[in-house]
């Protein structure tokens, strides 16, 4: 009998720091991001998957990502359970500055499901690195969000929605990840999936 590969849900940067950037948060490209993440967390818990809470920290900067200011914590809507994994990163991807890879391997994880904040930054970069490390990757775009980026003089702006579509296209077309929706991911019922 073939055993289903163990899956980990990586909840990336769903932290209070982003809500402190009130203009960005109000203009988020996906207002349902926290609702969709909650559905993924619930399904992962039901299925016996590993849930990993990733936060981003920039010690000594004095900003919203400086842990001394108290915002480097999971958003208040979520309540990580004591047995769930937590890592705090200081790099864009969740692997380079943490022991996440070792923890996933120790838990027998072969597939990661990625959701969180900043579609094109921490979420996309983590997906690419996870793929390079040999994990099967599922990217749940509708459980990520970002906001518009102004590239500077002469380059114009890119909407959050366009950034999300671009990330989805690049990850899927380049085979870094299988793109799925929250509805597709939460319909999965196999243990550990």
C-alpha contacts under 8 A as a table, 3 or more apart, distances in Angstrom:
res1	aa1	res2	aa2	distance
4	X	190	X	7.85
4	X	191	X	7.59
4	X	192	X	7.00
4	X	193	X	7.32
5	X	108	X	7.90
5	X	109	X	6.79
5	X	110	X	5.65
5	X	111	X	6.77
5	X	192	X	7.10
5	X	193	X	7.27
6	X	49	X	6.61
6	X	50	X	7.89
6	X	108	X	6.09
6	X	109	X	4.62
6	X	110	X	5.70
6	X	111	X	6.43
6	X	192	X	5.00
6	X	193	X	6.28
7	X	49	X	5.36
7	X	50	X	6.33
7	X	109	X	5.38
7	X	110	X	6.21
7	X	111	X	4.73
7	X	112	X	5.57
7	X	113	X	7.25
7	X	192	X	5.63
7	X	193	X	5.24
8	X	44	X	7.80
8	X	49	X	5.59
8	X	50	X	4.38
8	X	51	X	5.63
8	X	52	X	6.89
8	X	104	X	7.55
8	X	109	X	6.30
8	X	111	X	6.39
8	X	112	X	4.81
8	X	113	X	6.16
9	X	40	X	7.72
9	X	41	X	7.30
9	X	44	X	6.80
9	X	49	X	7.17
9	X	50	X	6.18
9	X	51	X	4.91
9	X	52	X	6.02
9	X	112	X	5.81
9	X	113	X	4.72
9	X	114	X	6.16
9	X	115	X	7.70
10	X	51	X	6.37
10	X	52	X	4.93
10	X	53	X	6.34
10	X	54	X	6.95
10	X	112	X	6.71
10	X	113	X	5.97
10	X	114	X	5.06
10	X	115	X	6.34
10	X	116	X	7.92
11	X	14	X	6.60
11	X	37	X	7.51
11	X	51	X	7.54
11	X	52	X	6.06
11	X	53	X	5.11
11	X	54	X	5.91
11	X	114	X	6.51
11	X	115	X	5.32
11	X	116	X	5.29
12	X	53	X	6.49
12	X	54	X	4.80
12	X	55	X	6.36
12	X	94	X	7.84
12	X	114	X	7.38
12	X	115	X	6.13
12	X	116	X	4.42
12	X	117	X	6.23
12	X	122	X	7.15
12	X	123	X	6.51
13	X	53	X	7.79
13	X	54	X	5.65
13	X	55	X	4.61
13	X	56	X	6.00
13	X	74	X	7.50
13	X	116	X	5.84
13	X	117	X	5.50
13	X	118	X	7.96
13	X	122	X	7.84
14	X	18	X	7.85
14	X	34	X	7.82
14	X	54	X	7.77
14	X	55	X	7.13
14	X	74	X	5.76
14	X	75	X	5.97
14	X	116	X	5.58
14	X	117	X	5.78
15	X	18	X	6.29
15	X	19	X	7.69
15	X	55	X	6.51
15	X	71	X	7.13
15	X	72	X	6.20
15	X	73	X	5.25
15	X	74	X	4.21
15	X	75	X	4.63
16	X	19	X	5.29
16	X	20	X	6.62
16	X	71	X	5.02
16	X	72	X	6.33
16	X	73	X	5.96
16	X	74	X	6.24
16	X	75	X	4.99
16	X	76	X	7.64
17	X	20	X	5.33
17	X	21	X	7.18
17	X	64	X	5.08
17	X	65	X	5.81
17	X	71	X	4.80
17	X	72	X	5.87
17	X	73	X	7.63
18	X	21	X	5.42
18	X	22	X	7.73
18	X	24	X	7.82
18	X	25	X	6.59
18	X	64	X	7.66
19	X	22	X	5.67
19	X	24	X	7.98
19	X	25	X	5.60
20	X	25	X	7.88
20	X	64	X	6.69
20	X	71	X	7.92
21	X	24	X	5.57
21	X	25	X	6.09
21	X	64	X	7.93
22	X	25	X	5.06
22	X	26	X	5.94
23	X	26	X	5.22
23	X	27	X	6.29
24	X	27	X	5.14
24	X	28	X	6.15
24	X	147	X	6.18
25	X	28	X	5.16
25	X	147	X	7.71
27	X	147	X	6.20
27	X	148	X	7.95
28	X	31	X	6.06
28	X	145	X	6.45
28	X	146	X	5.69
28	X	147	X	4.88
28	X	160	X	7.09
29	X	145	X	5.79
29	X	146	X	5.69
29	X	147	X	5.51
29	X	148	X	7.77
29	X	159	X	7.89
29	X	160	X	4.95
29	X	161	X	5.52
30	X	33	X	5.60
30	X	142	X	7.25
30	X	144	X	7.24
30	X	145	X	5.21
30	X	146	X	7.31
30	X	161	X	7.91
31	X	34	X	7.69
31	X	145	X	7.87
32	X	35	X	5.25
32	X	36	X	6.16
32	X	142	X	7.96
32	X	143	X	7.60
33	X	36	X	5.21
33	X	37	X	6.11
33	X	116	X	7.56
33	X	142	X	6.71
33	X	143	X	4.87
33	X	144	X	5.70
33	X	145	X	6.24
34	X	37	X	5.02
34	X	38	X	6.09
34	X	77	X	7.98
34	X	143	X	7.25
35	X	38	X	5.14
35	X	39	X	6.49
36	X	39	X	5.11
36	X	40	X	6.40
36	X	142	X	7.15
36	X	143	X	5.12
36	X	182	X	6.22
37	X	40	X	5.06
37	X	41	X	6.16
37	X	115	X	6.73
37	X	116	X	7.23
37	X	143	X	5.45
38	X	41	X	5.10
38	X	42	X	6.14
38	X	78	X	7.40
39	X	42	X	5.16
39	X	43	X	6.24
39	X	182	X	7.45
39	X	186	X	6.97
40	X	43	X	5.16
40	X	44	X	6.07
40	X	182	X	6.79
40	X	185	X	7.25
40	X	186	X	6.18
41	X	44	X	5.11
41	X	45	X	6.17
41	X	51	X	7.07
42	X	45	X	5.25
42	X	46	X	6.26
43	X	46	X	5.06
43	X	47	X	6.07
43	X	186	X	5.74
44	X	47	X	5.13
44	X	48	X	6.09
44	X	49	X	4.88
44	X	50	X	6.98
44	X	51	X	6.84
44	X	192	X	7.56
44	X	193	X	7.30
45	X	48	X	5.22
45	X	49	X	5.96
45	X	50	X	7.53
45	X	51	X	7.38
46	X	49	X	7.72
47	X	189	X	6.54
47	X	190	X	6.59
47	X	191	X	4.67
47	X	192	X	5.19
47	X	193	X	6.29
48	X	191	X	5.99
48	X	192	X	4.95
48	X	193	X	7.70
49	X	191	X	7.47
49	X	192	X	4.52
49	X	193	X	6.23
50	X	84	X	6.91
50	X	85	X	7.61
50	X	107	X	7.82
50	X	109	X	7.92
50	X	192	X	7.87
51	X	84	X	5.55
51	X	85	X	6.30
52	X	84	X	6.13
52	X	85	X	4.62
52	X	86	X	5.58
52	X	87	X	7.48
53	X	74	X	7.58
53	X	80	X	7.42
53	X	84	X	7.57
53	X	85	X	6.19
53	X	86	X	4.73
53	X	87	X	6.42
54	X	86	X	5.89
54	X	87	X	5.03
54	X	88	X	5.70
54	X	89	X	7.15
54	X	94	X	7.03
55	X	72	X	6.54
55	X	73	X	6.80
55	X	74	X	7.12
55	X	86	X	7.94
55	X	87	X	6.50
55	X	88	X	4.77
55	X	89	X	6.23
56	X	65	X	6.72
56	X	72	X	6.79
56	X	88	X	5.61
56	X	89	X	4.98
56	X	90	X	5.84
56	X	91	X	7.58
57	X	65	X	5.03
57	X	66	X	5.90
57	X	67	X	6.29
57	X	72	X	6.37
57	X	88	X	6.49
57	X	89	X	6.06
57	X	90	X	5.27
58	X	61	X	6.04
58	X	63	X	7.95
58	X	65	X	5.14
58	X	66	X	4.87
58	X	67	X	7.12
58	X	90	X	6.04
59	X	62	X	7.64
59	X	65	X	7.29
59	X	66	X	4.68
59	X	67	X	6.05
59	X	68	X	7.47
60	X	66	X	6.02
60	X	68	X	7.89
61	X	65	X	7.59
61	X	66	X	5.68
62	X	65	X	7.72
62	X	66	X	5.49
62	X	68	X	7.63
62	X	69	X	7.23
63	X	66	X	5.34
63	X	69	X	7.39
64	X	67	X	7.82
64	X	69	X	6.58
64	X	71	X	6.13
64	X	72	X	7.56
65	X	69	X	7.68
65	X	71	X	6.64
65	X	72	X	5.90
66	X	69	X	5.77
66	X	70	X	7.58
66	X	71	X	7.59
66	X	72	X	7.07
67	X	70	X	5.44
67	X	71	X	6.52
67	X	72	X	5.38
69	X	72	X	7.86
70	X	73	X	7.28
74	X	78	X	6.79
74	X	79	X	7.91
75	X	78	X	5.99
76	X	79	X	7.21
80	X	84	X	6.50
81	X	84	X	5.40
87	X	94	X	8.00
87	X	98	X	6.64
87	X	99	X	7.79
87	X	100	X	6.95
88	X	98	X	6.99
89	X	92	X	7.64
89	X	93	X	7.65
89	X	94	X	5.90
89	X	95	X	7.76
89	X	96	X	7.93
89	X	97	X	5.53
89	X	98	X	5.92
90	X	97	X	5.99
91	X	94	X	6.94
91	X	96	X	6.57
91	X	97	X	5.99
92	X	121	X	6.59
92	X	122	X	4.94
92	X	125	X	6.85
92	X	126	X	7.64
93	X	96	X	6.36
93	X	121	X	7.94
93	X	122	X	5.23
93	X	123	X	7.36
93	X	125	X	5.30
93	X	126	X	4.48
93	X	129	X	7.32
94	X	97	X	6.99
94	X	98	X	6.70
94	X	100	X	7.03
94	X	122	X	7.28
94	X	126	X	5.67
95	X	98	X	5.39
95	X	99	X	6.74
95	X	100	X	5.60
95	X	101	X	6.34
95	X	126	X	7.10
95	X	129	X	7.44
95	X	130	X	7.93
98	X	101	X	7.93
99	X	102	X	5.49
99	X	103	X	6.35
100	X	103	X	5.08
100	X	104	X	6.12
101	X	104	X	5.20
101	X	105	X	6.17
102	X	105	X	5.12
102	X	106	X	5.98
103	X	106	X	5.01
103	X	107	X	6.28
104	X	107	X	5.13
104	X	108	X	6.36
104	X	109	X	5.19
104	X	110	X	7.90
105	X	108	X	5.02
105	X	109	X	5.61
105	X	110	X	7.60
106	X	109	X	7.62
109	X	112	X	7.45
110	X	134	X	7.91
110	X	135	X	5.28
110	X	136	X	6.31
111	X	135	X	5.23
111	X	136	X	4.46
111	X	137	X	5.74
111	X	138	X	7.62
112	X	130	X	7.72
112	X	135	X	6.61
112	X	136	X	6.29
112	X	137	X	5.07
112	X	138	X	6.27
113	X	137	X	5.95
113	X	138	X	4.66
113	X	139	X	5.89
113	X	140	X	7.11
114	X	123	X	6.65
114	X	127	X	6.94
114	X	137	X	7.44
114	X	138	X	6.23
114	X	139	X	4.98
114	X	140	X	6.08
115	X	123	X	6.63
115	X	139	X	6.72
115	X	140	X	5.70
115	X	141	X	7.04
115	X	143	X	5.22
115	X	144	X	5.22
116	X	119	X	7.10
116	X	123	X	6.43
116	X	143	X	6.31
116	X	144	X	4.65
116	X	145	X	6.87
117	X	122	X	7.43
117	X	123	X	6.92
117	X	144	X	5.38
117	X	145	X	5.21
117	X	146	X	6.35
118	X	121	X	5.35
118	X	122	X	6.00
118	X	123	X	6.26
118	X	144	X	6.75
118	X	145	X	5.49
118	X	146	X	4.55
118	X	147	X	7.76
119	X	122	X	6.77
119	X	123	X	5.13
119	X	124	X	5.94
119	X	141	X	7.37
119	X	144	X	5.41
119	X	145	X	5.33
119	X	146	X	5.56
119	X	163	X	7.68
119	X	164	X	6.18
119	X	167	X	7.11
120	X	123	X	6.27
120	X	124	X	5.08
120	X	125	X	7.29
120	X	146	X	7.41
120	X	163	X	6.71
120	X	164	X	6.90
120	X	167	X	5.89
121	X	124	X	5.62
121	X	125	X	5.86
122	X	125	X	5.26
122	X	126	X	5.86
123	X	126	X	5.28
123	X	127	X	6.23
123	X	144	X	7.68
124	X	127	X	5.05
124	X	128	X	6.32
124	X	167	X	6.81
124	X	171	X	7.60
125	X	128	X	5.17
125	X	129	X	6.25
126	X	129	X	5.17
126	X	130	X	5.93
127	X	130	X	5.11
127	X	131	X	6.17
127	X	137	X	6.50
127	X	139	X	7.28
127	X	176	X	6.85
127	X	177	X	6.88
128	X	131	X	5.18
128	X	132	X	6.28
128	X	171	X	7.68
128	X	176	X	5.70
128	X	177	X	7.76
129	X	132	X	4.95
129	X	133	X	6.14
130	X	133	X	5.03
130	X	134	X	6.50
130	X	135	X	5.49
130	X	136	X	7.65
130	X	137	X	6.96
131	X	134	X	5.20
131	X	135	X	5.19
131	X	136	X	6.24
131	X	137	X	6.25
131	X	176	X	5.67
131	X	177	X	7.22
132	X	135	X	7.44
136	X	177	X	7.19
137	X	176	X	6.99
137	X	177	X	4.73
137	X	178	X	6.24
138	X	177	X	5.29
138	X	178	X	4.78
138	X	179	X	5.83
138	X	180	X	6.55
139	X	168	X	7.91
139	X	177	X	6.04
139	X	178	X	6.15
139	X	179	X	4.98
139	X	180	X	6.09
140	X	143	X	5.40
140	X	144	X	6.88
140	X	179	X	6.14
140	X	180	X	5.10
140	X	181	X	5.28
140	X	182	X	6.18
140	X	185	X	7.86
141	X	144	X	5.22
141	X	145	X	7.72
141	X	164	X	7.02
141	X	168	X	6.68
141	X	179	X	7.10
141	X	180	X	7.08
141	X	181	X	6.59
142	X	145	X	7.43
142	X	181	X	6.01
142	X	182	X	6.45
143	X	181	X	7.71
143	X	182	X	6.52
145	X	160	X	7.65
145	X	164	X	7.30
146	X	160	X	5.48
146	X	161	X	7.97
146	X	163	X	7.68
146	X	164	X	7.36
147	X	159	X	6.77
147	X	160	X	4.31
147	X	161	X	7.81
148	X	157	X	6.83
148	X	158	X	5.53
148	X	159	X	4.27
148	X	160	X	4.32
148	X	161	X	7.88
148	X	163	X	7.68
149	X	157	X	5.53
149	X	158	X	5.35
149	X	159	X	6.61
149	X	160	X	7.26
150	X	155	X	7.70
150	X	156	X	6.00
150	X	157	X	4.14
150	X	158	X	6.44
151	X	155	X	5.47
151	X	156	X	5.88
151	X	157	X	5.77
151	X	158	X	7.65
152	X	155	X	5.55
152	X	156	X	6.40
152	X	157	X	7.77
153	X	156	X	6.69
158	X	162	X	6.47
158	X	163	X	6.72
159	X	162	X	5.21
159	X	163	X	6.30
160	X	163	X	5.03
160	X	164	X	6.23
161	X	164	X	5.16
161	X	165	X	6.32
162	X	165	X	5.07
162	X	166	X	6.04
163	X	166	X	5.06
163	X	167	X	6.15
164	X	167	X	5.19
164	X	168	X	6.20
165	X	168	X	5.12
165	X	169	X	6.09
166	X	169	X	5.07
166	X	170	X	6.10
167	X	170	X	5.24
167	X	171	X	6.03
168	X	171	X	5.38
168	X	172	X	5.98
168	X	179	X	6.72
169	X	172	X	5.34
169	X	173	X	5.74
170	X	173	X	5.29
170	X	174	X	5.78
171	X	174	X	5.47
171	X	175	X	5.97
171	X	176	X	4.98
171	X	177	X	5.45
171	X	178	X	7.63
171	X	179	X	7.71
172	X	175	X	5.04
172	X	176	X	6.26
172	X	177	X	5.47
172	X	178	X	5.76
172	X	179	X	6.02
173	X	176	X	7.85
174	X	177	X	7.95
175	X	178	X	7.02
180	X	184	X	6.16
180	X	185	X	6.52
181	X	184	X	5.15
181	X	185	X	6.15
182	X	185	X	5.08
182	X	186	X	5.97
183	X	186	X	5.30
183	X	187	X	6.17
184	X	187	X	5.28
184	X	188	X	6.99
185	X	188	X	5.63
186	X	189	X	7.65
188	X	193	X	6.83
189	X	193	X	7.01
190	X	193	X	5.48
